[in-house]
Amino acid sequence: MSTIDSANPPQEYPDIVGARPTNPLAANFKPFIPASAHLPELTWPHLITGTILGIIFGASSLYLVLKVGLTVSASIPVRTRGAVVSGSDSSD
């Protein structure tokens, strides 16, 4: 039978590398969304919202380039407004 060496105990979490947290709240951290949860990444409301916002900003960018001769990238405002509409606050 093997014995556990007290000088070199087995790691409880072998995938965590580095110093262990000294703060008890950080040491006992549990993610809000468990790893077993299946969250859909692509749904109909997101597709419809993205399509509508893409059409609106595409048309406004086209109007601006034809009327004034200048245009701006519409991808950043569309992403920001899409995140606001969907209620997402993560920036990936």
FINU-524826 format. One record per atom (N, C-alpha, C): atom name; y, z, x negated. Coordinates in steps of 0.02 Angstrom, whole numbers. Atoms other than C-alpha are relative to their C-alpha. Example, Ala and Ser with C-alpha at 12.3 -4.5 7.8 and 13.67 -1.06 7.14 Angstrom:
+------+--------+--------+--------+
: nulo :     yy :     zz :     xx :
+------+--------+--------+--------+
:    N :    -59 :      0 :    -45 :
:   CA :   -225 :    390 :   -615 :
:    C :     60 :      0 :    -45 :
:    N :    -59 :     -3 :     42 :
:   CA :    -53 :    357 :   -684 :
:    C :     55 :     37 :     39 :
+------+--------+--------+--------+
***
This chain:
+------+--------+--------+--------+
: nulo :     yy :     zz :     xx :
+------+--------+--------+--------+
:    N :    -59 :      0 :    -42 :
:   CA :      0 :      0 :      0 :
:    C :     62 :      0 :    -45 :
:    N :    -60 :      5 :     41 :
:   CA :    172 :    -46 :    -67 :
:    C :     50 :     53 :     20 :
:    N :    -52 :    -50 :    -13 :
:   CA :    313 :     78 :    -82 :
:    C :     68 :    -33 :     -9 :
:    N :    -68 :     27 :      4 :
:   CA :    498 :     47 :    -62 :
:    C :     35 :     34 :    -58 :
:    N :    -37 :    -25 :     58 :
:   CA :    597 :     65 :   -221 :
:    C :     69 :     24 :     24 :
:    N :    -64 :    -27 :    -24 :
:   CA :    745 :    179 :   -184 :
:    C :     59 :    -26 :    -39 :
:    N :    -55 :     27 :     40 :
:   CA :    848 :    102 :   -324 :
:    C :     18 :    -71 :     24 :
:    N :    -12 :     68 :    -23 :
:   CA :    831 :    -72 :   -247 :
:    C :    -31 :     -8 :     69 :
:    N :     29 :      5 :    -67 :
:   CA :    802 :    -57 :    -58 :
:    C :      5 :    -71 :     28 :
:    N :     -5 :     67 :    -30 :
:   CA :    768 :   -213 :     46 :
:    C :     64 :     -6 :     41 :
:    N :    -62 :     11 :    -37 :
:   CA :    921 :   -290 :    125 :
:    C :    -16 :     -9 :     74 :
:    N :     10 :      6 :    -72 :
:   CA :    936 :   -273 :    312 :
:    C :     22 :    -68 :     25 :
:    N :    -24 :     66 :    -17 :
:   CA :   1035 :   -434 :    324 :
:    C :      2 :    -42 :    -64 :
:    N :      2 :     36 :     64 :
:   CA :    982 :   -547 :    180 :
:    C :     48 :    -59 :     -3 :
:    N :    -46 :     56 :      2 :
:   CA :   1101 :   -686 :    233 :
:    C :     73 :     20 :    -11 :
:    N :    -67 :    -24 :     13 :
:   CA :   1256 :   -577 :    212 :
:    C :      5 :     16 :    -75 :
:    N :     -9 :     -9 :     71 :
:   CA :   1315 :   -586 :     33 :
:    C :     67 :     34 :    -12 :
:    N :    -63 :    -34 :     17 :
:   CA :   1446 :   -472 :    -42 :
:    C :     -3 :     73 :     17 :
:    N :     -4 :    -72 :    -12 :
:   CA :   1505 :   -296 :    -19 :
:    C :     -7 :     15 :     74 :
:    N :      8 :    -21 :    -70 :
:   CA :   1459 :   -204 :    139 :
:    C :     67 :     31 :     22 :
:    N :    -64 :    -27 :    -23 :
:   CA :   1609 :   -157 :    247 :
:    C :     -3 :     76 :      4 :
:    N :     -3 :    -73 :     -3 :
:   CA :   1665 :     23 :    235 :
:    C :     28 :     24 :     67 :
:    N :    -26 :    -17 :    -66 :
:   CA :   1755 :     20 :    403 :
:    C :    -57 :      0 :     50 :
:    N :     56 :     -1 :    -47 :
:   CA :   1631 :     76 :    536 :
:    C :      5 :    -51 :     57 :
:    N :     -7 :     51 :    -52 :
:   CA :   1705 :    -44 :    664 :
:    C :    -21 :    -69 :    -25 :
:    N :     20 :     64 :     28 :
:   CA :   1680 :   -192 :    548 :
:    C :    -75 :     -1 :    -15 :
:    N :     72 :     -3 :     15 :
:   CA :   1505 :   -133 :    500 :
:    C :    -42 :    -10 :     63 :
:    N :     38 :      5 :    -62 :
:   CA :   1451 :   -128 :    683 :
:    C :     24 :    -58 :     44 :
:    N :    -28 :     56 :    -38 :
:   CA :   1535 :   -291 :    735 :
:    C :    -56 :    -41 :     33 :
:    N :     45 :     43 :    -37 :
:   CA :   1443 :   -388 :    869 :
:    C :     43 :    -56 :     30 :
:    N :    -40 :     55 :    -27 :
:   CA :   1507 :   -562 :    918 :
:    C :      6 :      5 :     76 :
:    N :    -11 :     -2 :    -72 :
:   CA :   1580 :   -578 :   1093 :
:    C :    -48 :    -47 :     35 :
:    N :     47 :     48 :    -28 :
:   CA :   1473 :   -732 :   1128 :
:    C :    -64 :      3 :    -42 :
:    N :     62 :     -5 :     40 :
:   CA :   1291 :   -706 :   1075 :
:    C :    -23 :    -68 :    -24 :
:    N :     25 :     62 :     28 :
:   CA :   1205 :   -837 :    969 :
:    C :    -48 :    -36 :     47 :
:    N :     48 :     30 :    -47 :
:   CA :   1079 :   -867 :   1108 :
:    C :     34 :    -36 :     58 :
:    N :    -36 :     32 :    -56 :
:   CA :   1215 :   -926 :   1230 :
:    C :      6 :    -75 :    -12 :
:    N :     -8 :     73 :      3 :
:   CA :   1218 :  -1111 :   1268 :
:    C :     64 :    -19 :     36 :
:    N :    -64 :     19 :    -29 :
:   CA :   1396 :  -1170 :   1296 :
:    C :      7 :    -76 :     -1 :
:    N :     -8 :     72 :     -1 :
:   CA :   1425 :  -1349 :   1353 :
:    C :     63 :    -21 :    -37 :
:    N :    -59 :     23 :     38 :
:   CA :   1540 :  -1445 :   1237 :
:    C :     36 :    -57 :     35 :
:    N :    -29 :     57 :    -34 :
:   CA :   1569 :  -1596 :   1347 :
:    C :    -15 :      5 :     75 :
:    N :      9 :     -6 :    -72 :
:   CA :   1597 :  -1576 :   1534 :
:    C :     46 :    -49 :     35 :
:    N :    -40 :     47 :    -38 :
:   CA :   1671 :  -1685 :   1671 :
:    C :     74 :     20 :      4 :
:    N :    -72 :    -16 :     -2 :
:   CA :   1833 :  -1586 :   1690 :
:    C :     36 :    -14 :    -66 :
:    N :    -31 :     14 :     65 :
:   CA :   1866 :  -1602 :   1503 :
:    C :      8 :    -75 :    -11 :
:    N :     -5 :     73 :      7 :
:   CA :   1830 :  -1789 :   1506 :
:    C :     57 :    -28 :     43 :
:    N :    -52 :     25 :    -45 :
:   CA :   1944 :  -1818 :   1656 :
:    C :     70 :     20 :    -25 :
:    N :    -65 :    -23 :     26 :
:   CA :   2086 :  -1712 :   1583 :
:    C :     19 :    -39 :    -63 :
:    N :    -14 :     38 :     61 :
:   CA :   2072 :  -1799 :   1414 :
:    C :     18 :    -72 :     15 :
:    N :    -15 :     69 :    -18 :
:   CA :   2071 :  -1970 :   1495 :
:    C :     70 :     -6 :     30 :
:    N :    -67 :      3 :    -31 :
:   CA :   2224 :  -1934 :   1602 :
:    C :     55 :     11 :    -51 :
:    N :    -52 :    -13 :     51 :
:   CA :   2322 :  -1859 :   1457 :
:    C :      4 :    -58 :    -50 :
:    N :     -1 :     58 :     45 :
:   CA :   2270 :  -2004 :   1345 :
:    C :     37 :    -59 :     29 :
:    N :    -36 :     55 :    -33 :
:   CA :   2333 :  -2130 :   1472 :
:    C :     75 :     14 :      3 :
:    N :    -72 :    -18 :     -5 :
:   CA :   2498 :  -2037 :   1497 :
:    C :     34 :     -7 :    -68 :
:    N :    -33 :      3 :     65 :
:   CA :   2535 :  -2017 :   1313 :
:    C :     -5 :    -69 :    -33 :
:    N :      4 :     69 :     25 :
:   CA :   2473 :  -2191 :   1270 :
:    C :     53 :    -43 :     31 :
:    N :    -51 :     39 :    -35 :
:   CA :   2587 :  -2266 :   1401 :
:    C :     70 :     19 :    -24 :
:    N :    -66 :    -20 :     23 :
:   CA :   2735 :  -2161 :   1344 :
:    C :     13 :    -24 :    -71 :
:    N :     -9 :     25 :     68 :
:   CA :   2706 :  -2209 :   1163 :
:    C :     12 :    -76 :      0 :
:    N :    -10 :     72 :     -5 :
:   CA :   2693 :  -2393 :   1211 :
:    C :     71 :    -15 :     25 :
:    N :    -68 :     10 :    -26 :
:   CA :   2855 :  -2381 :   1313 :
:    C :     52 :     13 :    -54 :
:    N :    -48 :    -17 :     52 :
:   CA :   2944 :  -2297 :   1169 :
:    C :      3 :    -53 :    -54 :
:    N :      0 :     51 :     53 :
:   CA :   2890 :  -2427 :   1042 :
:    C :     30 :    -65 :     25 :
:    N :    -29 :     62 :    -26 :
:   CA :   2939 :  -2571 :   1156 :
:    C :     75 :      8 :     16 :
:    N :    -70 :    -11 :    -20 :
:   CA :   3105 :  -2495 :   1214 :
:    C :     44 :     13 :    -61 :
:    N :    -42 :    -22 :     55 :
:   CA :   3169 :  -2416 :   1053 :
:    C :    -21 :    -32 :    -66 :
:    N :     24 :     27 :     63 :
:   CA :   3062 :  -2492 :    918 :
:    C :    -31 :     53 :    -45 :
:    N :     29 :    -55 :     39 :
:   CA :   3001 :  -2323 :    857 :
:    C :    -56 :     32 :     41 :
:    N :     53 :    -35 :    -35 :
:   CA :   2844 :  -2228 :    900 :
:    C :    -22 :     61 :    -40 :
:    N :     26 :    -60 :     32 :
:   CA :   2766 :  -2060 :    861 :
:    C :    -73 :      5 :     17 :
:    N :     70 :    -11 :    -14 :
:   CA :   2587 :  -2008 :    852 :
:    C :     -6 :     47 :     60 :
:    N :      7 :    -40 :    -61 :
:   CA :   2534 :  -1940 :   1021 :
:    C :    -61 :     45 :     -3 :
:    N :     63 :    -38 :      1 :
:   CA :   2372 :  -1859 :    963 :
:    C :     12 :     75 :     -3 :
:    N :    -12 :    -72 :      5 :
:   CA :   2447 :  -1689 :    919 :
:    C :     26 :     29 :     66 :
:    N :    -20 :    -27 :    -65 :
:   CA :   2542 :  -1664 :   1083 :
:    C :    -56 :     -2 :     52 :
:    N :     56 :      4 :    -48 :
:   CA :   2389 :  -1722 :   1182 :
:    C :    -49 :     56 :    -13 :
:    N :     47 :    -53 :     17 :
:   CA :   2277 :  -1599 :   1090 :
:    C :     28 :     68 :     21 :
:    N :    -31 :    -63 :    -18 :
:   CA :   2401 :  -1457 :   1118 :
:    C :      1 :     10 :     75 :
:    N :     -2 :     -6 :    -73 :
:   CA :   2425 :  -1492 :   1302 :
:    C :    -70 :      4 :     30 :
:    N :     69 :     -5 :    -24 :
:   CA :   2238 :  -1518 :   1326 :
:    C :    -28 :     69 :    -10 :
:    N :     23 :    -68 :     12 :
:   CA :   2204 :  -1348 :   1249 :
:    C :     32 :     48 :     50 :
:    N :    -34 :    -44 :    -48 :
:   CA :   2333 :  -1268 :   1364 :
:    C :    -30 :     -9 :     69 :
:    N :     27 :     15 :    -66 :
:   CA :   2263 :  -1354 :   1519 :
:    C :    -71 :     29 :      7 :
:    N :     69 :    -24 :     -5 :
:   CA :   2082 :  -1308 :   1478 :
:    C :     -5 :     75 :    -12 :
:    N :      2 :    -72 :     12 :
:   CA :   2128 :  -1129 :   1431 :
:    C :    -30 :     19 :    -66 :
:    N :     29 :    -13 :     66 :
:   CA :   2060 :  -1144 :   1255 :
:    C :     56 :     21 :    -47 :
:    N :    -49 :    -21 :     50 :
:   CA :   2151 :  -1052 :   1117 :
:    C :    -27 :     -6 :    -70 :
:    N :     27 :      9 :     67 :
:   CA :   2040 :  -1099 :    970 :
:    C :     26 :    -64 :    -30 :
:    N :    -24 :     60 :     34 :
:   CA :   2104 :  -1221 :    842 :
:    C :    -52 :    -17 :    -53 :
:    N :     53 :     19 :     45 :
:   CA :   1956 :  -1307 :    759 :
:    C :     20 :    -57 :    -44 :
+------+--------+--------+--------+
***
